[in-house]
């Protein structure tokens, strides 16, 4: 402060007392204009400090040396370099802060900018060392405090010792009549007189004080005296938290008391608390129970310091309860099945099930293009009638998913200690960590047992052959004769898959869920097998659905029905064959690959057998009331009339036409479908199936040729020698004889029959018929011993007429036969004979033009193709 100013006047200080470093507000006049006008002595001292020796912030220099260290002028111990920044800018930059290191809002950055903005880093490191040294000195403050006031303590000790010695010296002089002796006598008499006067009053006062003290004790400790009754009342109301709080309070106050009354009442409290522990433990172990209640009871027992490990007891009880529920569920369904061997009475509404169902997908399968009667006889209500075993698996998985999550969460809470209160957690943390390590293997065995039971019970219901005989009674006992269809197995697979996903979401280790993955794989394999077997049964019944309606291509609906049946079966297996995360392929095992391949081959061969059965079925077994042919096909024989019926030859042709289509299209399409669904051994399936189909085709074709060619071939020889005709002695030829014309008409009839069914079969059939005719004709010519001139010309005319007429259907075999027949004849010797032969051939072709048109049409068609 400036000397020209008035001296400061302090009118008040607040607060007027407090701990060190308490902020003080000084009220008064002439107190200065800024922090530099204040002197503050902040260090503690055992003696009065001479305030003339202080650090003046205005002049920045020491005016004396204090007896104890005062506030240092330079706390960092390095040279101060004032900043060029204005005070106003710094206040705006550090709003609400201060550069005063004694302030509560001290800002180190402000202090450094203001006093050490140009200081090097090395100097700042030295400053840190200085600060550490000063801090170490302050830690010795108590010792310095004693050292600073040591002389004062010595002076006081000397004074007290002198007084004591003086009193002792006076006390040894027991002079009768001394002042102290007289004073002692007076005081003794006064005391006796007072006792005599106030003895009765003091007695009543003592008694009243005793009564008052007893009442005070009752009033003061009424909490303990009323506690047993309060505990009973709160237990009845279920206010366990209140009971626990009161017990903890009583235990802290009277747990170690030696007062008999308190000990007696505290014993009553302990008796009721023990009864509460038993009650809570019983409630904890009750089943069923919610996770919330379990945690609540465990915390209560933990707060009550119950003996043993209630949480683990609860886990064990829940484990037994889950296993009991699973087996009870199985027993209930088995009993219901024996009482009602039909389908499950409380029908499962699959449409309301939120989980995706393969059945819903099957219901949306497109209807067949041809022969929609393939599935017309199936009752759609089958989707809503759940077999007992499938319903049981549904119920079992729902049961596990409703119980296991809380069971798992209970264990997790047991591990991390969240089941217990903070007090119990702190007190029993070490002991509980030991228990957790010991219990981990036990709990793992519990989960494994639950998974084992789930899988075994499911196997007993869906895969009874996969469980051992010794386990059949415990996990099986369904006593069903028919196996589940592929559709229901696929539905069960979806159920088990969703169960596995839900359990995985609980973060249960994968090794504990591996048995479920194995179950899913076995179910998938079995579903594929069952579906293929069922498909074979369906295909076996396709023969009953043959309607013999032929389209423009000579096909019935049977090949398309066959393909659609397989497509529908494979489509129903789409979800089963797809590998979900963590799942293996259905075809990973070579044994499975071989079995699936064999079943696929069996499906193809079953259909081939159906075709064979249809081709050989007696006429009486054929229902012809609904038969028809395509109206666009030529009806050469007026076959479309009221009495229309199929002959065995026509059925052979229809089956042959279907075989051709199967070989060229259907079997190849089916192979593509197998490949699309990742079936193995497709090449083998195709080869074996094609071989069987070709074998049937060839056998049926030979049967048809035998039926058609034999009569024609058999009529040649009698026709040639009709009327005692002799090649050696015959008239000059006038034209082709009737036997050959009849043979041609019969060939044309075969053409018409085949053409009516399938245009594509005409070349194949006629070529084979002509081979047989030409072979027989060649044989007959070679059997003739000799020809006359007219006989040779007649034979050449008929052979050439037949050859030229059917030229479009000639094969190397038939050409060779015609050549051999002509070679057996004498050669024409004159041009007149050749001319006559040509004229007679033209005459034959002209007269038979209408009949021979079918061969010409076939020729033009074959030329186009």
For each residue, the residues with C-beta under 8 A, 3 or more apart:
1: 5 8 30 32 37 58
2: 5
3:
4:
5: 1 2 30
6: 9 29 30
7: 30
8: 1 28 29 30 31 32
9: 6 28 29 30
10: 13 26 27 28 31
11: 27 28 29
12: 26 27 28
13: 10 16 24 25 26 27
14: 24 25 27
15: 18 22 24
16: 13
17:
18: 15 22 24
19: 22
20: 44
21: 42 102
22: 15 18 19
23: 104
24: 13 14 15 18
25: 13 14
26: 10 12 13 31
27: 10 11 12 13 14
28: 8 9 10 11 12 31
29: 6 8 9 11
30: 1 5 6 7 8 9
31: 8 10 26 28 37 38
32: 1 8 36 37 38
33: 37
34: 37
35: 38 57 100
36: 32 57 58
37: 1 31 32 33 34 58
38: 31 32 35 57
39: 51 54 55 56 57
40: 71 102
41: 49 51 54 66 70 71
42: 21 70 71 102
43: 66 68 69 70 71
44: 20 68 141 145
45: 48 49 67 68 145 148
46: 145 146 148 149 152
47: 67 148 149 152
48: 45
49: 41 45 53 66 67 68
50: 53 64 66 67
51: 39 41 54
52: 63 64
53: 49 50 63 64 65 66
54: 39 41 51 63 64 66 70
55: 39 62 63 70 71 73
56: 39 59 60 61 62 63
57: 35 36 38 39 60
58: 1 36 37
59: 56 63
60: 56 57 73
61: 56
62: 55 56 65 73
63: 52 53 54 55 56 59
64: 50 52 53 54
65: 53 62
66: 41 43 49 50 53 54 69 70
67: 45 47 49 50 148
68: 43 44 45 49 144 148
69: 43 66 72 137
70: 41 42 43 54 55 66
71: 40 41 42 43 55 102
72: 69 75 134
73: 55 60 62
74: 77 78 80
75: 72 101 130 131 134
76: 116 127 130 131
77: 74 126 127 130 131 134
78: 74 116 119 123 124 126 127 130
79: 119 123
80: 74 115 116
81: 115 116 117 118 119
82: 114 115
83: 90 113 114 115 117
84: 117
85: 89 90 113 114 117
86: 89 90
87: 90 91
88: 91 92
89: 85 86 92 93
90: 83 85 86 87 93 94 99 110 113 114
91: 87 88 94 95
92: 88 89 95
93: 89 90 110
94: 90 91 97 98 99 107 109 110
95: 91 92
96: 105
97: 94 105 106 107 110
98: 94 103 105 106 107 110
99: 90 94 106 107 110 111 114 115
100: 35 103 106
101: 75 106 111
102: 21 40 42 71 106
103: 98 100 106
104: 23
105: 96 97 98
106: 97 98 99 100 101 102 103 111
107: 94 97 98 99 110 111
108: 111 112
109: 94 112 113
110: 90 93 94 97 98 99 107 113 114
111: 99 101 106 107 108 114 115 116
112: 108 109 115 116 117 119
113: 83 85 90 109 110 116 117
114: 82 83 85 90 99 110 111 117
115: 80 81 82 83 99 111 112
116: 76 78 80 81 111 112 113 119 123 124 127
117: 81 83 84 85 112 113 114
118: 81
119: 78 79 81 112 116 123 124 127
120: 123 124
121: 124 125
122: 125 126
123: 78 79 116 119 120 126 127
124: 78 116 119 120 121 127 128
125: 121 122 128 129
126: 77 78 122 123 129 130
127: 76 77 78 116 119 123 124 130 131
128: 124 125 131 132
129: 125 126 132 133
130: 75 76 77 78 126 127 133 134
131: 75 76 77 127 128 134 135
132: 128 129 135 136
133: 129 130 136 137
134: 72 75 77 130 131 137 138
135: 131 132 138 139
136: 132 133 139 140
137: 69 133 134 140 141
138: 134 135 141
139: 135 136
140: 136 137 143 144
141: 44 137 138 144 145
142: 145 146
143: 140 146 147
144: 68 140 141 147 148
145: 44 45 46 141 142 148 149
146: 46 142 143 149 150
147: 143 144 150
148: 45 46 47 67 68 144 145
149: 46 47 145 146 152 153
150: 146 147 153 154
151: 154 155
152: 46 47 149 155 156
153: 149 150 156 157
154: 150 151 157 158
155: 151 152 158 159
156: 152 153 159 160
157: 153 154 160 161
158: 154 155 161 162
159: 155 156 162 163
160: 156 157 163 164
161: 157 158 164 165
162: 158 159 165 166
163: 159 160 166 167
164: 160 161 167 168
165: 161 162 168 169
166: 162 163 169 170
167: 163 164 170 171
168: 164 165 171 172
169: 165 166 172 173
170: 166 167 173 180
171: 167 168
172: 168 169
173: 169 170 178
174: 178 181
175: 178 181
176: 181
177: 181 182
178: 173 174 175 181 182
179: 182 183
180: 170 183 184
181: 174 175 176 177 178 184 185
182: 177 178 179 185 186
183: 179 180 186 187
184: 180 181 187 188
185: 181 182 188 189
186: 182 183 189 190
187: 183 184 190 191
188: 184 185 191 192
189: 185 186 192 193
190: 186 187 193 194
191: 187 188 194 195
192: 188 189 195 196
193: 189 190 196 197
194: 190 191 197 198
195: 191 192 198 199
196: 192 193 199
197: 193 194
198: 194 195 201 202
199: 195 196 202 203
200: 203 204
201: 198 204 205
202: 198 199 205 206
203: 199 200 206 207
204: 200 201 207 208
205: 201 202 208 209
206: 202 203 209 210
207: 203 204 210 211
208: 204 205 211 212
209: 205 206 212 213
210: 206 207 213 214
211: 207 208 214 215
212: 208 209 215 216
213: 209 210 216 217
214: 210 211 217 218
215: 211 212 218 219
216: 212 213 219 220
217: 213 214 220 221
218: 214 215 221 222 225
219: 215 216 222
220: 216 217
221: 217 218 224 225 262
222: 218 219 225 226
223: 226 227 246 249 250
224: 221 227 250 253 254 262 265 266 269
225: 218 221 222 265
226: 222 223 229 230
227: 223 224 230 231 246 250 265 268 269
228: 231 232 265 268 269 272
229: 226 232 233
230: 226 227 233 234 246
231: 227 228 234 235 243 246 247 269 272 273 276
232: 228 229 235 236 272
233: 229 230 236 237
234: 230 231 237 239 240 242 243 246
235: 231 232 238 239 240 243 272 276 279
236: 232 233
237: 233 234
238: 235
239: 234 235 242 243
240: 234 235 243 244 276 280 300
241: 244 245 300
242: 234 239 245 246
243: 231 234 235 239 240 246 247 273 276
244: 240 241 247 248 300 303 304
245: 241 242 248 249
246: 223 227 230 231 234 242 243 249 250
247: 231 243 244 250 251 269 273 304
248: 244 245 251 252 303
249: 223 245 246 252 253
250: 223 224 227 246 247 253 254 255 266 269
251: 247 248 254 255
252: 248 249 255
253: 224 249 250 257
254: 224 250 251 257 262 263 265 266
255: 250 251 252 266
256:
257: 253 254 262 263 266
258: 263
259: 262 263
260: 263 264
261: 264 265
262: 221 224 254 257 259 265 266
263: 254 257 258 259 260 266 267
264: 260 261 267 268
265: 224 225 227 228 254 261 262 268 269
266: 224 250 254 255 257 262 263 269 270
267: 263 264 270 271
268: 227 228 264 265 271 272
269: 224 227 228 231 247 250 265 266 272 273
270: 266 267 273 274
271: 267 268 274 275
272: 228 231 232 235 268 269 275 276
273: 231 243 247 269 270 276 277 304
274: 270 271 277 278
275: 271 272 278 279
276: 231 235 240 243 272 273 279 280 304
277: 273 274 280 281 301 304 306 307
278: 274 275 281 282
279: 235 275 276 282 283
280: 240 276 277 283 284 297 300 301 304 306 310
281: 277 278 284 285 297 301 306 310 313
282: 278 279 285 286
283: 279 280 286 289 293 297
284: 280 281 289 294 297 298 301 310 313 314 317
285: 281 282 313 314 317
286: 282 283 289
287: 317 318 321
288: 321
289: 283 284 286 293 294
290: 293 294 406
291: 294 295 406 409 410
292: 295 296
293: 283 289 290 296 297
294: 284 289 290 291 297 298 314 318 406 410
295: 291 292 298 299 410 413 419
296: 292 293 299 300
297: 280 281 283 284 293 294 300 301 310 314
298: 284 294 295 301 302 310 311 314 419 420
299: 295 296 302 303 419 420 421 424
300: 240 241 244 280 296 297 303 304
301: 277 280 281 284 297 298 304 306 310
302: 298 299 305 306 310 311 419 420 421 424 428
303: 244 248 299 300 421 423 424
304: 244 247 273 276 277 280 300 301
305: 302 424
306: 277 280 281 301 302 310
307: 277
308: 313
309: 312 313 435
310: 280 281 284 297 298 301 302 306 313 314
311: 298 302 314 315 410 414 419 420
312: 309 315 316 414 435 439
313: 281 284 285 308 309 310 316 317
314: 284 285 294 297 298 310 311 317 318 410
315: 311 312 318 319 407 410 411 414 443 446
316: 312 313 319 320 446
317: 284 285 287 313 314 320 321
318: 287 294 314 315 321 322 403 406 407 410
319: 315 316 322 323 407 446 449 450
320: 316 317 323 324
321: 287 288 317 318 324 325 403
322: 318 319 325 326 400 403 404 407 450
323: 319 320 326 327 449 450 453
324: 320 321 327 328
325: 321 322 328 329 399 403
326: 322 323 329 330 396 399 400 450 453 454 457
327: 323 324 330 331 453 457 474
328: 324 325 331 332
329: 325 326 332 333 392 395 396 399
330: 326 327 333 334 392 396 457 460 461 475 477
331: 327 328 334 335
332: 328 329 335 336
333: 329 330 336 337 388 389 391 392 395
334: 330 331 337 338 477 478
335: 331 332 338 339
336: 332 333 339 340 344 345 388
337: 333 334 340 341 388 478 479 480
338: 334 335 341 479
339: 335 336
340: 336 337 345
341: 337 338
342: 345
343: 347 385 386 387 388
344: 336 347 348 385 386 387 388 390 391
345: 336 340 342
346: 391
347: 343 344 384 385 386
348: 344 353 384 386 390 391 394
349: 352 353 384
350: 353 357 359 360 383 384 386 491
351: 360
352: 349
353: 348 349 350 357
354:
355: 494 495 498
356: 360 494
357: 350 353 360 361 491 494
358: 361 362 487 490 491 494 572 575 576
359: 350 362 363 383 487 490 491
360: 350 351 356 357 363 364
361: 357 358 364 365 571 572 574 575
362: 358 359 365 383 487 568 571 572
363: 359 360 380 383
364: 360 361
365: 361 362 568 571
366:
367: 372
368: 371 372 374 375 557 560 561 564
369: 560 564
370: 557 560 561
371: 368 374 545 547 556 557 558 560 561
372: 367 368 375 376
373: 376 377 545 547
374: 368 371 542 545 561 564 565
375: 368 372 378
376: 372 373
377: 373
378: 375 382
379: 382
380: 363 383
381: 384 385
382: 378 379 385
383: 350 359 362 363 380
384: 347 348 349 350 381
385: 343 344 347 381 382
386: 343 344 347 348 350 390 391 394 488
387: 343 344 390 391 484 488
388: 333 336 337 343 344 391 392 478
389: 333 392 393 461 462 478 480 484
390: 344 348 386 387 393 394 461 462 484 488 491 492
391: 333 344 346 348 386 387 388 394 395
392: 329 330 333 388 389 395 396 461
393: 389 390 396 397 458 461 462 492 495 496
394: 348 386 390 391 397 398 495
395: 329 333 391 392 398 399
396: 326 329 330 392 393 399 400 454 457 458
397: 393 394 400 401 454 495 496 498 499
398: 394 395 401 402
399: 325 326 329 395 396 402 403
400: 322 326 396 397 403 404 450 454 499
401: 397 398 404 405 499 502 503
402: 398 399 405
403: 318 321 322 325 399 400 406 407
404: 322 400 401 407 408 450 503 506
405: 401 402 408 409 502 506
406: 290 291 294 318 403 409 410
407: 315 318 319 322 403 404 410 411 450
408: 404 405 411 412 447 506 508
409: 291 405 406 412 413
410: 291 294 295 311 314 315 318 406 407 413 414 419
411: 315 407 408 414 415 443
412: 408 409 415 416
413: 295 409 410 416 417 418 419
414: 311 312 315 410 411 417 419 436 439
415: 411 412 436
416: 412 413
417: 413 414 420 425 429 432
418: 413
419: 295 298 299 302 311 410 413 414
420: 298 299 302 311 417 424 425 428 432
421: 299 302 303 424 425
422: 425 426
423: 303 426 427
424: 299 302 303 305 420 421 427 428
425: 417 420 421 422 428 429 432
426: 422 423 429
427: 423 424
428: 302 420 424 425 431 432
429: 417 425 426 432 433
430: 433 434
431: 428 434 435
432: 417 420 425 428 429 435 436
433: 429 430 436 437
434: 430 431 437 438
435: 309 312 431 432 438 439
436: 414 415 432 433 439 440
437: 433 434 440
438: 434 435 441 442
439: 312 414 435 436 442 443
440: 436 437 443 444
441: 438 444 445
442: 438 439 445 446
443: 315 411 439 440 446 447
444: 440 441 447 448 512
445: 441 442 448 449
446: 315 316 319 442 443 449 450
447: 408 443 444 450 451 508 512
448: 444 445 451 452 512
449: 319 323 445 446 452 453
450: 319 322 323 326 400 404 407 446 447 453 454
451: 447 448 454 455 512 513 515 516
452: 448 449 455 456 515
453: 323 326 327 449 450 456 457 475
454: 326 396 397 400 450 451 457 458 499 516
455: 451 452 458 459 515 516 518 519
456: 452 453 459 460 467 471 474 475
457: 326 327 330 396 453 454 460 461 475
458: 393 396 454 455 461 462 463 492 496 519
459: 455 456 462 463 464 466 467 475 519 522
460: 330 456 457 463 464 467 471 472 475 476 477 478
461: 330 389 390 392 393 457 458 464 476 478
462: 389 390 393 458 459 484 489 492 523 526
463: 458 459 460 466 467 522 523 526
464: 459 460 461 467 472 476 478
465:
466: 459 463 522
467: 456 459 460 463 464 471 472 475 476
468: 471 472
469: 472
470:
471: 456 460 467 468 474 475 476
472: 460 464 467 468 469 475 476 477
473: 476 477
474: 327 456 471
475: 330 453 456 457 459 460 467 471 472
476: 460 461 464 467 471 472 473
477: 330 334 460 472 473
478: 334 337 388 389 460 461 464
479: 337 338
480: 337 389 483
481:
482:
483: 480 530
484: 387 389 390 462 488 489 492 530
485: 488 489 530 531 534
486: 489 490 527 528 530 531 534 569 572 573
487: 358 359 362 490 491 572
488: 386 387 390 484 485 491 492
489: 462 484 485 486 492 493 523 526 527 530 531 576
490: 358 359 486 487 493 494 527 531 572 573 575 576
491: 350 357 358 359 390 487 488 494 495
492: 390 393 458 462 484 488 489 495 496 523
493: 489 490 496 497 520 523 524 527 575 576
494: 355 356 357 358 490 491 497 498 575
495: 355 393 394 397 491 492 498 499
496: 393 397 458 492 493 499 500 516 519 520 523
497: 493 494 500 501 520 580
498: 355 397 494 495 501 502
499: 397 400 401 454 495 496 502 503 516
500: 496 497 503 504 513 516 517 520
501: 497 498 504 505
502: 401 405 498 499 505 506
503: 401 404 499 500 506 508 513 516
504: 500 501 507 508 510 513
505: 501 502
506: 404 405 408 502 503
507: 504
508: 408 447 503 504 512 513
509: 512 513
510: 504 513 514 582
511: 514
512: 444 447 448 451 508 509
513: 451 500 503 504 508 509 510 516 517
514: 510 511 517 518
515: 451 452 455 518 519
516: 451 454 455 496 499 500 503 513 519 520
517: 500 513 514 520 521 582 583 584
518: 455 514 515 521 522
519: 455 458 459 496 515 516 522 523
520: 493 496 497 500 516 517 523 524 583
521: 517 518 524 525 583 584 586
522: 459 463 466 518 519 525 526
523: 462 463 489 492 493 496 519 520 526 527
524: 493 520 521 527 528 576 577 586
525: 521 522 528 529 586 589 592
526: 462 463 489 522 523 529 530
527: 486 489 490 493 523 524 530 531 573 576
528: 486 524 525 531 532 573 576 577 586 596
529: 525 526 532 533 595 596 599
530: 483 484 485 486 489 526 527 533 534
531: 485 486 489 490 527 528 534 535 569 572 573
532: 528 529 535 536 569 596 599 600 602 603
533: 529 530 536 537 599
534: 485 486 530 531 537 538 569
535: 531 532 538 539 565 566 569 603
536: 532 533 539 540 599 602 603 606
537: 533 534 540 541
538: 534 535 541 542 565 569
539: 535 536 542 562 565 566 603 606 607 610
540: 536 537 543 606 609 610
541: 537 538 544 545
542: 374 538 539 545 546 558 561 562 565 607 610
543: 540 546 610 613 614
544: 541
545: 371 373 374 541 542 558 561
546: 542 543 556 557 558 614
547: 371 373 556 557 626 627
548: 556 622 624 627 646 651 654
549: 556 557 626 627 628 629
550: 554 555 556 629 630 633 654 657 757 758
551: 554 555 556 630
552: 630 632 633
553: 657 661 758 760
554: 550 551 653 654 657 757 758 759 760 761
555: 550 551 559 560 657 658 661 758
556: 371 546 547 548 549 550 551 559 654 658
557: 368 370 371 546 547 549 560 561
558: 371 542 545 546 561 562 610 611 614 658
559: 555 556 562 563 658 661 662 665 666
560: 368 369 370 371 555 557 563 564 666
561: 368 370 371 374 542 545 557 558 564 565
562: 539 542 558 559 565 566 607 662 666
563: 559 560 566 567 666 669 670
564: 368 369 374 560 561 567 568
565: 374 535 538 539 542 561 562 568 569
566: 535 539 562 563 569 570 603 670 673
567: 563 564 570 571 673
568: 362 365 564 565 571 572
569: 486 531 532 534 535 538 565 566 572 573
570: 566 567 573 574 673 674 676 677
571: 361 362 365 567 568 574
572: 358 361 362 486 487 490 531 568 569 576
573: 486 490 527 528 531 569 570 576 577 677
574: 361 570 571 577 578 677
575: 358 361 490 493 494 578
576: 358 489 490 493 524 527 528 572 573 586
577: 524 528 573 574 586 677 678
578: 574 575
579: 583 584 585
580: 497 583
581:
582: 510 517
583: 517 520 521 579 580
584: 517 521 579 588
585: 579 588 678
586: 521 524 525 528 576 577 592
587: 592 593 596 678 679 680
588: 584 585 592
589: 525 592 593
590: 593 594
591: 594 595
592: 525 586 587 588 589 595 596
593: 587 589 590 596 597 680 681
594: 590 591 597 598 681
595: 529 591 592 598 599
596: 528 529 532 587 592 593 599 600 679 680 681
597: 593 594 600 601 679 680 681 684 685
598: 594 595 601 602
599: 529 532 533 536 595 596 602 603
600: 532 596 597 603 604 674 679 681 685
601: 597 598 604 605 684 685 688 689
602: 532 536 598 599 605 606
603: 532 535 536 539 566 599 600 606 607
604: 600 601 607 608 667 670 685 688 689 692 693
605: 601 602 608 609 688 689 692
606: 536 539 540 602 603 609 610
607: 539 542 562 603 604 610 611
608: 604 605 611 612 689 692 693 696
609: 540 605 606 612 613
610: 539 540 542 543 558 606 607 613 614
611: 558 607 608 614 615 655 658 659 696
612: 608 609 615 616 655 696 700
613: 543 609 610 616 617
614: 543 546 558 610 611 617 651 655
615: 611 612 651 652 655 700 703
616: 612 613
617: 613 614 621 622 651
618: 621 622
619: 622 645 646 647 648
620:
621: 617 618
622: 548 617 618 619 645 646 651
623: 626
624: 548 627 644 645 646
625:
626: 547 549 623
627: 547 548 549 624 644 645 646
628: 549 640 644
629: 549 550 633 635 639 640 756 757
630: 550 551 552 633
631: 640
632: 552
633: 550 552 629 630 755 756 757
634: 752 755 756
635: 629 638 639 640 756
636: 752 755 756
637: 752 753 756
638: 635 641
639: 629 635 644 756
640: 628 629 631 635 644
641: 638 644
642:
643:
644: 624 627 628 639 640 641
645: 619 622 624 627
646: 548 619 622 624 627 650 651 654
647: 619 650 651
648: 619 651 652 707
649: 652 653 704 707 708 753
650: 646 647 653 654 753 757
651: 548 614 615 617 622 646 647 648 654 655
652: 615 648 649 655 656 700 703 704 707
653: 554 649 650 656 657 704 753 754 757 758 761
654: 548 550 554 556 646 650 651 657 658 757 758
655: 611 612 614 615 651 652 658 659 700
656: 652 653 659 660 697 700 701 704 758 761
657: 550 553 554 555 653 654 660 661 757 758 760 761
658: 555 556 558 559 611 654 655 661 662
659: 611 655 656 662 663 693 696 697 700
660: 656 657 663 664 697 758 760 761
661: 553 555 559 657 658 664 665 666
662: 559 562 658 659 665 666 667 693
663: 659 660 666 667 690 693 694 697
664: 660 661 668
665: 559 661 662 668 669
666: 559 560 562 563 661 662 663 669 670
667: 604 662 663 670 671 686 689 690 693
668: 664 665 671 672 686
669: 563 665 666 672 673
670: 563 566 604 666 667 673 674
671: 667 668 674 675 682 685 686
672: 668 669 675 676
673: 566 567 570 669 670 676 677
674: 570 600 670 671 677 679 682 685
675: 671 672 678 679 682
676: 570 672 673
677: 570 573 574 577 673 674
678: 577 585 587 675
679: 587 596 597 600 674 675 682 685
680: 587 593 596 597
681: 593 594 596 597 600 684 685
682: 671 674 675 679 685 686
683: 686 687
684: 597 601 681 687 688
685: 597 600 601 604 671 674 679 681 682 688 689
686: 667 668 671 682 683 689 690
687: 683 684 690 691
688: 601 604 605 684 685 691 692
689: 601 604 605 608 667 685 686 692 693
690: 663 667 686 687 693 694
691: 687 688 694 695
692: 604 605 608 688 689 695 696
693: 604 608 659 662 663 667 689 690 696 697
694: 663 690 691 697 698
695: 691 692 698 699
696: 608 611 612 659 692 693 699 700
697: 656 659 660 663 693 694 700 701
698: 694 695 701 702
699: 695 696 702 703
700: 612 615 652 655 656 659 696 697 703 704
701: 656 697 698 704 705 764 765 768
702: 698 699 705 706
703: 615 652 699 700 706 707
704: 649 652 653 656 700 701 707 708 765
705: 701 702 708 709 765 768 769 772
706: 702 703 709 710
707: 648 649 652 703 704 710
708: 649 704 705 711 712 750 765 769
709: 705 706 712 713 768 769 772 773
710: 706 707 713 714 772
711: 708 714 715 746
712: 708 709 715 716 743 746 747 750 769 772 773
713: 709 710 716 772 773 776
714: 710 711 717 718
715: 711 712 718 719 739 742 743 746
716: 712 713 719 720 739 743 773 776 777 780
717: 714 720 721 776 780
718: 714 715 721 722 739
719: 715 716 722 737 738 739 740 742 743
720: 716 717 725 737 739 780
721: 717 718 724 725
722: 718 719 725 739
723:
724: 721
725: 720 721 722 730
726: 729 730 791
727: 730 784 786 787 788 791 792 794 795
728: 786 787 788 791
729: 726 788 791
730: 725 726 727 788 790 791 794
731: 734 790
732: 790 793
733: 790 793 794 797 836 840
734: 731 840
735: 797 840 843 844 847
736: 740 741 797 798 801 840 844
737: 719 720 740 741 794 798
738: 719 741 742
739: 715 716 718 719 720 722 742 743
740: 719 736 737 743 744 798 801 802
741: 736 737 738 744 745 848
742: 715 719 738 739 745 746
743: 712 715 716 719 739 740 746 747 773 802
744: 740 741 747 748 802 805 848 851 852
745: 741 742 748 749 851
746: 711 712 715 742 743 749 750
747: 712 743 744 750 751 766 769 770 773 806
748: 744 745 751 752 851 854
749: 745 746 752 753
750: 708 712 746 747 753 754 765 766 769
751: 747 748 754 755 762 765 766 854 855 858
752: 634 636 637 748 749 755 756 854
753: 637 649 650 653 749 750 756 757
754: 653 750 751 757 758 761 762 765 766
755: 633 634 636 751 752 758 759 762 854
756: 629 633 634 635 636 637 639 752 753
757: 550 554 629 633 650 653 654 657 753 754 761
758: 550 553 554 555 653 654 656 657 660 754 755 761 762
759: 554 755 762 861
760: 553 554 657 660 763 764
761: 554 653 656 657 660 754 757 758 764 765
762: 751 754 755 758 759 765 766 858
763: 760 766 767 809 858 862
764: 701 760 761 767 768
765: 701 704 705 708 750 751 754 761 762 768 769
766: 747 750 751 754 762 763 769 770 806 809 858
767: 763 764 770 771 809 810 811 814
768: 701 705 709 764 765 771 772
769: 705 708 709 712 747 750 765 766 772 773
770: 747 766 767 773 774 806 809 810 811 814
771: 767 768 774 775 811 813 814 817
772: 705 709 710 712 713 768 769 775 776
773: 709 712 713 716 743 747 769 770 776 777 802
774: 770 771 777 778 802 803 813 814 817 818 821
775: 771 772 778 779 813 814 817
776: 713 716 717 772 773 779 780
777: 716 773 774 780 781 799 802 817 818 821
778: 774 775 781 782 817 818 820 821 824
779: 775 776 782 783
780: 716 717 720 776 777 783 784
781: 777 778 784 795 799 820 821 824 825
782: 778 779 820 821 824
783: 779 780
784: 727 780 781 787 791 795 824
785:
786: 727 728
787: 727 728 784 791 792 795 825 826
788: 727 728 729 730 791 792
789: 792 793 826 829 833
790: 730 731 732 733 793 794
791: 726 727 728 729 730 784 787 788 794 795
792: 727 787 788 789 795 796 825 826 828
793: 732 733 789 790 796 797 828 833 836 837
794: 727 730 733 737 790 791 797 798
795: 727 781 784 787 791 792 798 799 825
796: 792 793 799 800 822 825 828 837
797: 733 735 736 793 794 800 801 837 840 841 844
798: 736 737 740 794 795 801 802
799: 777 781 795 796 802 803 818 821 822 825
800: 796 797 803 804 822 837 841
801: 736 740 797 798 804 805 841 844 845
802: 740 743 744 773 774 777 798 799 805 806 818
803: 774 799 800 806 807 810 818
804: 800 801 807 841 845
805: 744 801 802 845 848 852 855
806: 747 766 770 802 803 809 810 855
807: 803 804 810 859
808: 855 858 859 862
809: 763 766 767 770 806 814 855 858
810: 767 770 803 806 807 814 815 818
811: 767 770 771 814 815
812: 815 816
813: 771 774 775 816 817
814: 767 770 771 774 775 809 810 811 817 818
815: 810 811 812 818 819
816: 812 813 819 820
817: 771 774 775 777 778 813 814 820 821
818: 774 777 778 799 802 803 810 814 815 821 822
819: 815 816 822 823
820: 778 781 782 816 817 823 824
821: 774 777 778 781 782 799 817 818 824 825
822: 796 799 800 818 819 825
823: 819 820
824: 778 781 782 784 820 821
825: 781 787 792 795 796 799 821 822
826: 787 789 792 829
827:
828: 792 793 796 833 834 837
829: 789 826 833
830: 833 834
831: 834 835
832: 835 836
833: 789 793 828 829 830 836 837
834: 828 830 831 837 838
835: 831 832 838 839
836: 733 793 832 833 839 840
837: 793 796 797 800 828 833 834 840 841
838: 834 835 841 842
839: 835 836 842 843
840: 733 734 735 736 797 836 837 843 844
841: 797 800 801 804 837 838 844 845
842: 838 839 845 846
843: 735 839 840 846 847
844: 735 736 797 801 840 841 847 848
845: 801 804 805 841 842 848 849 852
846: 842 843 849
847: 735 843 844
848: 741 744 805 844 845 851 852
849: 845 846 852 853
850: 853
851: 744 745 748 848 854
852: 744 805 845 848 849 855 856
853: 849 850 856 857
854: 748 751 752 755 851 857 858
855: 751 805 806 808 809 852 858 859
856: 852 853 859 860
857: 853 854 860 861
858: 751 762 763 766 808 809 854 855 861 862
859: 807 808 855 856 862 863
860: 856 857 863 864
861: 759 857 858 864 865
862: 763 808 858 859 865
863: 859 860
864: 860 861
865: 861 862
